[in-house]
Amino acid sequence: MADTSFIHEIVKPTDPLSIWLYLHNERNVTFVAPHWHQGIEISYTVFGSIDDFVINQKHFTTSGGRVLVINSQELHSVYAKKNDKSEALSIIFPYAFVNRLYPQIENQVININDTDTFNSIEKEAYIKLQTSLFEMYLIMKSDDKYKNLKLEASSIKVLQLLIQYFAKSKNEYNRKDGTKEFVVNRIQMITKFVHENYYKRISLDEIASEVNVSKVYLTKFFKKYMNLTVGQYITNVRVQKAYYDLIGKAGNLTQIASKNGFSTTRAMNKAFIGIYGKNAFTIYKENNN
């Protein structure tokens, strides 16, 4: 996952398309720290599996053919162990793009992740959606000179299927999902602050002041709804950012550690082992030979 432009609200379409499109086929552990963005994201597991895809505190394990949708501003994270046969397609529709084509999206969300609740019409539409997404996968792998035209057309077909058959009112969705708006908003404020300041020393006092709560409340709140401490979350974000720098050859280990908020390369190595099962030095060597 070399492109981090989707982190938070800014989604830059994959030129010349109207969408952000990426095929994941990494052979190392894939880790994306909890984040959110304004666009609507689709994750389609083509082959293999994703071990833990978390969307608004709900955990999903995927296998080939599974489609997950992350609605606008939903917090989500990904963890997938190394699997030589795994491939997954990610699509992000910029919110302004969707809103221009379908203004009603402001009061709706896509409700597709709980497949056990589908009626017969939704089951049929889901199969059509899987077929369209697999066709996009094949187009991406091809050298067809009409590739971009076909991808643009297919992405519109995917969006049409999602909205026509799986769009629900926000009120109905929130009642079933149990979403508490103040929780989502507060988590977004905390994670946004961390993503914007991960490269420097961050204190609990700073974060608490940013979201206008006490340090004690912040600690308990974050642990309750994120199932990890604020300190662990900061480390996770730093690891993810440093990983992109390692595979992108953005300096030596000391420079990368310093750039991403680690006090020493030893601290960075320890954090990497906890997530990737290998230290930063090993990953650096694997990608710089």
Phi, psi and omega in degrees: 000081187274344183259118181253017185292346182276351182298124181065205200289338186274121175240115180262115180303150177283105184305131007260021185280167177272354185239165169265128188225133181209137176255117181269120175218036181295151180254006173252176174302134176258125180224127174233115181296154179309132181203175177210162176208168184284332183287173177256124187249143174242133171245122181239113178280111183282305177224159177077218185203163169243125187290317183210106176249113185254125179233115181047050176075359176265133184260133178233138170247124186254160170224178185306129179097350183284136178245130174237143177239132175251112181288167180307129175070015175274132180287133180209156180213163183222137171221124179222128178286164181300130177210112186297343183254002184277136172217139179218144181254130175245133177230132173239122175269116177305138187300319181297325179295313179295316183297326179292322181277331185213082185302336181295348181299339179300333182248013183226165173223161177270122183245091187227353190283337179261085187294338181293342183267359185294142169271181185297323180292318180294323178298318179294318179295325179297320177296318177298320179296314178300318179297315180296319180292322178293324176297320177298320177301313180295321178296317179300326183277351185269171175249022182301131181291344177262018187307309183295321177297316181292321179294319179297315180294318181294322181295323177294321177298317179298314180297319180298317179296318180299313184285317184296322188250343188232004178283131179233159177293147180299321180298316180294316181297315182294326178295317181286323185278340181075020182291132174255117187300321182294328178293312180301313182298318182291318177298320179298319179297317181293310183294324178298317180298317180296315181296333180271348185228012185301334187281355178233173180294128180239130178254157176299325179299319179298313183294316180300319179294322181297321183259004174063047174225170177281160180297321180296315179296317179304313183299312182291318181299311184294317179297320181295314187265343180249348179061028172203161182282164177299319179299318177297321180295316178301315179299317180300317179296317179299319178298314180298315180296317180295324179300315179299322179292323180296310182285341178267003177055049184266040179125178177275179185299318181297316180295318181293320178299312182296318182298331186252019170088006177274138182290328180213165175292331177297318178296320179294317179300316180298318180294321179296319180299322180296331183254313186263351180077005177210154184280169183297325181298318180297314179297321178300314181294319181297330184255004181232024177274000000 
